[in-house]
Amino acid sequence: MPEEIPDLFEIMGTTRSMRRLKADPVPAELIRKVLEAGVSAPSGGNMQRWRFLVIRDPKIKQTVGAYYKRTWDEMVSPRYRAGEPAPGTSRERFVRMLDAAQYLADHIHEAPVWIVPCLEGGAPTRTSGSSIYPAVQNMLLAARALGLGATLTTLYLNFEKEVEAALGLPPDMHSYALLPIGYPMGRFGPVRRVALAGVVYEDQWGQPYRDA
């Protein structure tokens, strides 16, 4: 565990998607802390219909990882590589991000631990995520505070039925993300985002936010 945990705002400002992870084992007590952070999150009506699947089994990771890589190689990578960088991102940084995403696709099965957040219920609706994604963000922030790398990915959902069968999920349970977790190969660093003036309005859409 890190000798000194940064404050919350520093954690939020440096929780980048860490896609290059070491295969070194992660102590169970750290994963437990990440999970405890997840169940500390709010959920609709405080119903806590979430469930969290911790995957360490190499065979399951190989099976699901193959679907993940297929989605990346055949669908997502060609689209991103033919597109333009995100706002505020240079071409060089964009290429580095794509290289890291390619690495994840090639090696996701090697990440020592996966956490798959799931939600109980029938067909997901537009509001379903409000009861699971706060828990996901809590876990990502907790992982960062503990010196662990992680990222939120949903690419595997292109093969949702096949993956959920491989995970052994019952019919009334759906997965909403996959979080590969491990010690990062690189360093945590500041996230790069557009300025508030470009995304925040006041009172009416399009009206500048005065404090931006």
NORSUL-V592980 format. One record per residue. N is the residue number from 1. RES is the residue in three letters. SS is DSSP state (@ for helix, = for strand, . for the rest). OMEGA is omega in whole degrees, -180 to 180 (999 if undefined). Layout:
n = [N N]
res = [RES RES]
ss = [SS SS]
omega = [OMEGA OMEGA]
This chain:
n = [1 2 3 4 5 6 7 8 9 10 11 12 13 14 15 16 17 18 19 20 21 22 23 24 25 26 27 28 29 30 31 32 33 34 35 36 37 38 39 40 41 42 43 44 45 46 47 48 49 50 51 52 53 54 55 56 57 58 59 60 61 62 63 64 65 66 67 68 69 70 71 72 73 74 75 76 77 78 79 80 81 82 83 84 85 86 87 88 89 90 91 92 93 94 95 96 97 98 99 100 101 102 103 104 105 106 107 108 109 110 111 112 113 114 115 116 117 118 119 120 121 122 123 124 125 126 127 128 129 130 131 132 133 134 135 136 137 138 139 140 141 142 143 144 145 146 147 148 149 150 151 152 153 154 155 156 157 158 159 160 161 162 163 164 165 166 167 168 169 170 171 172 173 174 175 176 177 178 179 180 181 182 183 184 185 186 187 188 189 190 191 192 193 194 195 196 197 198 199 200 201 202 203 204 205 206 207 208 209 210 211 212]
res = [MET PRO GLU GLU ILE PRO ASP LEU PHE GLU ILE MET GLY THR THR ARG SER MET ARG ARG LEU LYS ALA ASP PRO VAL PRO ALA GLU LEU ILE ARG LYS VAL LEU GLU ALA GLY VAL SER ALA PRO SER GLY GLY ASN MET GLN ARG TRP ARG PHE LEU VAL ILE ARG ASP PRO LYS ILE LYS GLN THR VAL GLY ALA TYR TYR LYS ARG THR TRP ASP GLU MET VAL SER PRO ARG TYR ARG ALA GLY GLU PRO ALA PRO GLY THR SER ARG GLU ARG PHE VAL ARG MET LEU ASP ALA ALA GLN TYR LEU ALA ASP HIS ILE HIS GLU ALA PRO VAL TRP ILE VAL PRO CYS LEU GLU GLY GLY ALA PRO THR ARG THR SER GLY SER SER ILE TYR PRO ALA VAL GLN ASN MET LEU LEU ALA ALA ARG ALA LEU GLY LEU GLY ALA THR LEU THR THR LEU TYR LEU ASN PHE GLU LYS GLU VAL GLU ALA ALA LEU GLY LEU PRO PRO ASP MET HIS SER TYR ALA LEU LEU PRO ILE GLY TYR PRO MET GLY ARG PHE GLY PRO VAL ARG ARG VAL ALA LEU ALA GLY VAL VAL TYR GLU ASP GLN TRP GLY GLN PRO TYR ARG ASP ALA]
ss = [. . . . . . . @ @ @ @ @ @ . . . . . . . = . . . . . . @ @ @ @ @ @ @ @ @ @ @ @ . . . . @ @ @ . . . = = = = = = . . @ @ @ @ @ @ @ @ @ @ @ @ @ @ @ @ @ @ @ @ @ @ @ @ . . . . . . . . . @ @ @ @ @ @ @ @ @ @ @ @ @ @ @ @ @ @ @ @ . . = = = = = = = = . . . . . . . @ @ @ @ . @ @ @ @ @ @ @ @ @ @ @ @ @ . . . = = . . = . @ @ @ @ @ @ @ @ @ @ @ @ . . . . . . = = = . . = = = = = . = . . . . . . . . . . . @ @ @ . . = . . . . . . = . . . .]
omega = [-180 180 -179 -179 180 179 -172 -176 174 178 -179 -178 -178 178 177 172 -180 -173 177 -174 176 178 -179 180 178 -180 -178 -178 177 177 178 179 177 180 178 176 179 -177 172 -176 176 173 -177 -179 -174 -178 176 -179 180 170 -176 -180 178 -176 172 -176 -178 -178 178 -180 177 -178 -179 180 178 176 179 -179 179 178 -179 -175 -172 -173 -168 -178 179 -180 -180 -175 177 -176 -179 177 176 179 178 -178 179 177 -179 178 179 179 178 178 179 177 178 178 176 178 179 180 -179 -170 -175 -179 -180 177 -172 -177 168 167 179 178 -178 180 180 178 180 -178 180 178 -179 -177 -176 -176 -179 180 180 -175 171 177 178 -180 176 -179 178 179 178 178 178 -179 -178 179 180 175 179 174 175 176 179 -176 -178 -177 172 175 -173 -176 -179 -178 -178 173 179 179 179 -178 176 -174 -177 -180 -180 176 -177 180 172 180 172 -175 177 176 -175 174 180 -178 171 -180 -178 174 -179 -177 176 180 180 -177 -178 -174 -176 176 -179 176 179 -180 178 179 -174 175 -171 -175 -178 999]
